[in-house]
Amino acid sequence: MYVGPPIDDAPMLERLPAEYRHLLTRANGYVAYNGGLHVRGACLAPAWHSLRAAWDGDRALYRLYPAIVPADVPFAEDALGDQYVLRAGVVHRLSGETGEFESLGTDLAGFDTAVRNDPVDYLNLDPLEAFRAEGGVLQPGELLSVYPPYCVEVGDQRRSFRAIPATDRRDFLASLGAQLRNSPDGAAVKFDIDEAAR
């Protein structure tokens, strides 16, 4: 669907684990599975695709989520904005909504194999499939906004889906995660958010 531009951030390659560096020398990141997986590239632009922006920038993931540390390599994200990072060679998933962090118990090659075998289940792409069934399309640089968020019990209320710029979705998720961080499970919450942000 999308292959990143030529590498123009060579110093970034020197910081990467060998298997990720090798991947980027073949294709400098990509968006695949109809927007279901975005693997970041060693480029300065576009900003939404830049590994440097996600790793070191003003809105670097470690600045947005306490579970991520500066040494973690934020190599990918899924359609909903959940983040995938390499920590000591092991892939971890960070829930964009809650900030929960879990090891997937595999390296980058194992992650790639699992995604290829069943992208919908492994990346939790049912919301993207529902969005596409209604004629929706995610363009490169967009993520799927879901409202109300999945971390909230909504009873019979339907969730709505729409494509928004990836940076807007990440900012919304980081803000939501920060607001929910100290709320106990089952707590009542009230959303007062900007319509454009969600």
GURO-254208 format. One record per residue (C-alpha): residue number from 1; residue in three letters; chain; x, y, z. Coordinates in Angstrom, 2 decimals. Last residue first. Layout:
<atoms>
+-----+-----+-------+---------+---------+---------+
:   n : res : chain :      c1 :      c2 :      c3 :
+-----+-----+-------+---------+---------+---------+
: NUM : Ala :     A :       X :       Y :       Z :
...
+-----+-----+-------+---------+---------+---------+
</atoms>
This chain:
<atoms>
+-----+-----+-------+---------+---------+---------+
:   n : res : chain :      c1 :      c2 :      c3 :
+-----+-----+-------+---------+---------+---------+
: 198 : Arg :     A :  -11.33 :   12.11 :   18.33 :
: 197 : Ala :     A :   -9.44 :   15.37 :   18.09 :
: 196 : Ala :     A :  -12.00 :   17.15 :   15.91 :
: 195 : Glu :     A :  -14.78 :   16.61 :   18.45 :
: 194 : Asp :     A :  -12.71 :   18.24 :   21.21 :
: 193 : Ile :     A :  -13.01 :   16.25 :   24.39 :
: 192 : Asp :     A :  -15.04 :   16.24 :   27.56 :
: 191 : Phe :     A :  -15.38 :   12.56 :   28.32 :
: 190 : Lys :     A :  -16.89 :   11.50 :   31.63 :
: 189 : Val :     A :  -15.50 :    8.53 :   33.51 :
: 188 : Ala :     A :  -17.04 :    6.08 :   35.97 :
: 187 : Ala :     A :  -14.44 :    3.79 :   37.53 :
: 186 : Gly :     A :  -14.68 :    0.08 :   36.71 :
: 185 : Asp :     A :  -10.93 :   -0.50 :   36.85 :
: 184 : Pro :     A :   -9.26 :    2.18 :   38.98 :
: 183 : Ser :     A :   -8.41 :    5.55 :   37.45 :
: 182 : Asn :     A :   -4.77 :    6.64 :   37.86 :
: 181 : Arg :     A :   -3.74 :    6.29 :   34.21 :
: 180 : Leu :     A :   -7.10 :    7.29 :   32.75 :
: 179 : Gln :     A :   -6.23 :   10.94 :   32.06 :
: 178 : Ala :     A :   -2.73 :   10.10 :   30.85 :
: 177 : Gly :     A :   -4.05 :    7.37 :   28.57 :
: 176 : Leu :     A :   -6.63 :    9.70 :   27.07 :
: 175 : Ser :     A :   -4.00 :   12.37 :   26.41 :
: 174 : Ala :     A :   -1.65 :    9.85 :   24.81 :
: 173 : Leu :     A :   -4.53 :    8.49 :   22.72 :
: 172 : Phe :     A :   -5.54 :   11.94 :   21.49 :
: 171 : Asp :     A :   -1.94 :   12.85 :   20.60 :
: 170 : Arg :     A :   -1.47 :    9.56 :   18.74 :
: 169 : Arg :     A :   -4.72 :   10.07 :   16.82 :
: 168 : Asp :     A :   -3.78 :   13.62 :   15.84 :
: 167 : Thr :     A :   -0.32 :   12.48 :   14.67 :
: 166 : Ala :     A :   -1.85 :    9.69 :   12.59 :
: 165 : Pro :     A :   -4.14 :   12.07 :   10.71 :
: 164 : Ile :     A :   -7.78 :   10.95 :   11.00 :
: 163 : Ala :     A :   -9.82 :    8.11 :    9.48 :
: 162 : Arg :     A :  -13.21 :    7.49 :   11.00 :
: 161 : Phe :     A :  -14.94 :    4.88 :   13.13 :
: 160 : Ser :     A :  -18.04 :    5.13 :   15.30 :
: 159 : Arg :     A :  -18.84 :    2.85 :   18.21 :
: 158 : Arg :     A :  -22.38 :    1.73 :   18.76 :
: 157 : Gln :     A :  -24.06 :    2.14 :   22.14 :
: 156 : Asp :     A :  -25.55 :   -1.09 :   23.47 :
: 155 : Gly :     A :  -23.43 :   -1.15 :   26.63 :
: 154 : Val :     A :  -20.62 :    1.40 :   26.38 :
: 153 : Glu :     A :  -17.85 :   -0.03 :   28.58 :
: 152 : Val :     A :  -14.79 :    2.15 :   28.07 :
: 151 : Cys :     A :  -11.33 :    0.83 :   27.12 :
: 150 : Tyr :     A :  -12.56 :    0.44 :   23.54 :
: 149 : Pro :     A :  -12.75 :    4.20 :   23.05 :
: 148 : Pro :     A :  -16.14 :    5.79 :   22.35 :
: 147 : Tyr :     A :  -15.32 :    6.61 :   19.63 :
: 146 : Val :     A :  -12.73 :    4.93 :   17.44 :
: 145 : Ser :     A :  -10.25 :    6.89 :   15.33 :
: 144 : Leu :     A :   -8.48 :    4.82 :   12.71 :
: 143 : Leu :     A :   -5.02 :    6.01 :   11.75 :
: 142 : Glu :     A :   -3.87 :    8.12 :    8.83 :
: 141 : Gly :     A :   -0.40 :    8.80 :    7.37 :
: 140 : Pro :     A :   -0.92 :    6.45 :    4.42 :
: 139 : Gln :     A :   -4.64 :    6.54 :    3.56 :
: 138 : Leu :     A :   -7.16 :    4.54 :    5.56 :
: 137 : Val :     A :  -10.28 :    3.74 :    3.54 :
: 136 : Gly :     A :  -13.89 :    3.49 :    4.69 :
: 135 : Gly :     A :  -16.57 :    1.89 :    2.52 :
: 134 : Glu :     A :  -18.71 :    0.53 :    5.37 :
: 133 : Ala :     A :  -16.94 :   -2.84 :    5.19 :
: 132 : Arg :     A :  -13.65 :   -0.91 :    5.43 :
: 131 : Phe :     A :  -14.61 :    0.50 :    8.84 :
: 130 : Ala :     A :  -15.71 :   -2.95 :   10.05 :
: 129 : Glu :     A :  -12.39 :   -4.45 :    8.84 :
: 128 : Leu :     A :  -10.49 :   -1.67 :   10.60 :
: 127 : Pro :     A :  -12.39 :   -2.39 :   13.81 :
: 126 : Asp :     A :  -11.61 :   -6.14 :   13.45 :
: 125 : Leu :     A :   -7.89 :   -5.36 :   13.09 :
: 124 : Asn :     A :   -6.69 :   -6.75 :   16.42 :
: 123 : Leu :     A :   -3.06 :   -6.93 :   15.19 :
: 122 : Tyr :     A :   -2.70 :  -10.68 :   15.71 :
: 121 : Asp :     A :   -6.31 :  -11.48 :   14.77 :
: 120 : Val :     A :   -6.58 :   -9.44 :   11.58 :
: 119 : Pro :     A :   -2.95 :   -9.99 :   10.54 :
: 118 : Asp :     A :   -3.11 :  -13.79 :   10.65 :
: 117 : Asn :     A :   -0.09 :  -15.64 :    9.23 :
: 116 : Arg :     A :    1.68 :  -12.51 :    7.97 :
: 115 : Val :     A :    1.40 :  -10.84 :   11.39 :
: 114 : Ala :     A :    2.75 :  -13.91 :   13.18 :
: 113 : Thr :     A :    5.68 :  -14.19 :   10.75 :
: 112 : Asp :     A :    6.57 :  -10.50 :   11.11 :
: 111 : Phe :     A :    6.44 :  -10.75 :   14.91 :
: 110 : Gly :     A :    8.66 :  -13.83 :   14.81 :
: 109 : Ala :     A :   11.19 :  -11.96 :   12.65 :
: 108 : Leu :     A :   11.09 :   -8.95 :   14.99 :
: 107 : Asp :     A :   11.68 :  -11.05 :   18.11 :
: 106 : Thr :     A :    9.00 :  -12.78 :   20.11 :
: 105 : Gly :     A :    7.50 :  -12.85 :   23.59 :
: 104 : Leu :     A :    4.69 :  -10.42 :   22.81 :
: 103 : Ser :     A :    5.69 :   -8.42 :   25.87 :
: 102 : Glu :     A :    3.00 :   -6.20 :   27.29 :
: 101 : Phe :     A :    2.56 :   -2.49 :   28.03 :
: 100 : Glu :     A :   -0.68 :   -0.88 :   29.16 :
:  99 : Gly :     A :   -0.78 :    2.79 :   28.15 :
:  98 : Thr :     A :   -4.58 :    2.79 :   28.32 :
:  97 : Glu :     A :   -5.79 :    3.94 :   24.93 :
:  96 : Gly :     A :   -2.59 :    3.51 :   22.91 :
:  95 : Ser :     A :   -2.10 :   -0.02 :   24.18 :
:  94 : Leu :     A :    1.64 :   -0.66 :   24.06 :
:  93 : Arg :     A :    2.81 :   -3.88 :   22.44 :
:  92 : His :     A :    6.27 :   -5.33 :   23.06 :
:  91 : Val :     A :    8.67 :   -6.99 :   20.60 :
:  90 : Val :     A :   11.82 :   -8.50 :   22.09 :
:  89 : Gly :     A :   15.33 :   -7.54 :   20.96 :
:  88 : Ala :     A :   16.28 :   -5.78 :   24.20 :
:  87 : Arg :     A :   13.10 :   -3.73 :   23.96 :
:  86 : Leu :     A :   11.66 :   -3.43 :   20.47 :
:  85 : Val :     A :    8.51 :   -1.39 :   20.31 :
:  84 : Tyr :     A :    5.05 :   -1.84 :   18.86 :
:  83 : Gln :     A :    2.49 :    0.92 :   19.36 :
:  82 : Asp :     A :   -1.30 :    0.77 :   19.43 :
:  81 : Gly :     A :   -2.52 :    3.57 :   17.19 :
:  80 : Leu :     A :   -5.78 :    2.01 :   16.01 :
:  79 : Ala :     A :   -4.43 :    0.94 :   12.59 :
:  78 : Asp :     A :   -1.31 :   -0.67 :   14.08 :
:  77 : Glu :     A :    1.97 :    0.94 :   15.02 :
:  76 : Ala :     A :    5.60 :    0.18 :   14.26 :
:  75 : Phe :     A :    9.31 :    0.53 :   15.11 :
:  74 : Pro :     A :    9.22 :    2.34 :   18.43 :
:  73 : Val :     A :   12.76 :    1.29 :   19.53 :
:  72 : Asp :     A :   12.92 :    1.27 :   23.34 :
:  71 : Ala :     A :   16.08 :    2.96 :   24.69 :
:  70 : Pro :     A :   14.20 :    6.14 :   25.63 :
:  69 : Val :     A :   11.80 :    4.23 :   27.91 :
:  68 : Ile :     A :    8.18 :    3.31 :   27.19 :
:  67 : Ala :     A :    5.89 :    2.51 :   30.12 :
:  66 : Pro :     A :    5.67 :    6.22 :   31.05 :
:  65 : Tyr :     A :    3.82 :    7.02 :   27.80 :
:  64 : Leu :     A :    3.93 :   10.35 :   25.94 :
:  63 : Arg :     A :    7.61 :   11.28 :   26.31 :
:  62 : Tyr :     A :    8.67 :    7.70 :   25.53 :
:  61 : Leu :     A :    6.54 :    7.92 :   22.39 :
:  60 : Ala :     A :    8.43 :   10.86 :   20.98 :
:  59 : Arg :     A :    6.23 :   13.96 :   20.68 :
:  58 : Asp :     A :    9.13 :   16.45 :   20.67 :
:  57 : Gly :     A :   11.14 :   14.01 :   18.57 :
:  56 : Asp :     A :   13.56 :   11.25 :   19.59 :
:  55 : Trp :     A :   11.88 :    7.88 :   18.94 :
:  54 : Ala :     A :    8.67 :    8.72 :   17.07 :
:  53 : Ala :     A :   10.24 :   11.63 :   15.16 :
:  52 : Arg :     A :   13.41 :    9.62 :   14.43 :
:  51 : Leu :     A :   11.36 :    6.67 :   13.14 :
:  50 : Ser :     A :    9.85 :    9.01 :   10.57 :
:  49 : His :     A :    6.63 :    7.86 :    8.89 :
:  48 : Trp :     A :    4.29 :   10.48 :   10.44 :
:  47 : Ala :     A :    7.00 :   13.12 :    9.90 :
:  46 : Pro :     A :    7.07 :   12.61 :    6.12 :
:  45 : Ala :     A :    9.90 :   13.23 :    6.18 :
:  44 : Leu :     A :   13.17 :   12.77 :    8.08 :
:  43 : Cys :     A :   13.65 :    9.19 :    6.99 :
:  42 : Ala :     A :   14.77 :    5.93 :    8.58 :
:  41 : Gly :     A :   11.40 :    4.21 :    8.26 :
:  40 : Arg :     A :    8.44 :    3.29 :   10.47 :
:  39 : Val :     A :    6.46 :    0.06 :   10.07 :
:  38 : His :     A :    2.73 :    0.84 :    9.74 :
:  37 : Leu :     A :    0.31 :   -2.05 :   10.14 :
:  36 : Gly :     A :   -3.45 :   -2.24 :    9.55 :
:  35 : Gly :     A :   -3.52 :    0.46 :    6.88 :
:  34 : Asn :     A :   -5.01 :   -1.79 :    4.23 :
:  33 : Tyr :     A :   -2.82 :   -4.69 :    5.40 :
:  32 : Ala :     A :    0.42 :   -2.78 :    4.81 :
:  31 : Val :     A :    2.10 :    0.58 :    5.46 :
:  30 : Tyr :     A :    5.83 :    0.55 :    4.85 :
:  29 : Gly :     A :    9.31 :    1.13 :    6.21 :
:  28 : Asn :     A :   12.41 :    1.91 :    4.21 :
:  27 : Ala :     A :   12.18 :   -1.23 :    2.11 :
:  26 : Arg :     A :   15.23 :   -3.50 :    1.65 :
:  25 : Thr :     A :   17.65 :   -1.36 :    3.70 :
:  24 : Leu :     A :   14.87 :   -0.91 :    6.26 :
:  23 : Leu :     A :   14.52 :   -4.65 :    6.86 :
:  22 : His :     A :   18.28 :   -5.06 :    7.37 :
:  21 : Arg :     A :   18.31 :   -2.27 :    9.97 :
:  20 : Tyr :     A :   15.40 :   -3.97 :   11.75 :
:  19 : Glu :     A :   17.26 :   -7.31 :   11.82 :
:  18 : Ala :     A :   20.55 :   -5.71 :   12.92 :
:  17 : Pro :     A :   19.17 :   -3.79 :   15.90 :
:  16 : Leu :     A :   19.06 :   -0.07 :   15.16 :
:  15 : Arg :     A :   21.29 :    2.79 :   16.29 :
:  14 : Glu :     A :   23.48 :    2.79 :   13.15 :
:  13 : Leu :     A :   20.38 :    3.00 :   10.95 :
:  12 : Met :     A :   19.41 :    6.31 :   12.54 :
:  11 : Pro :     A :   22.67 :    7.88 :   11.36 :
:  10 : Ala :     A :   21.52 :    7.15 :    7.76 :
:   9 : Asp :     A :   18.52 :    9.47 :    7.95 :
:   8 : Asp :     A :   17.79 :   10.03 :    4.25 :
:   7 : Ile :     A :   16.69 :    6.48 :    3.43 :
:   6 : Pro :     A :   14.67 :    6.46 :    0.21 :
:   5 : Pro :     A :   10.95 :    7.13 :    0.70 :
:   4 : Gly :     A :    8.72 :    4.69 :    2.56 :
:   3 : Val :     A :    6.62 :    2.04 :    0.84 :
:   2 : Tyr :     A :    2.83 :    2.41 :    0.87 :
:   1 : Met :     A :    0.00 :    0.00 :    0.00 :
+-----+-----+-------+---------+---------+---------+
</atoms>
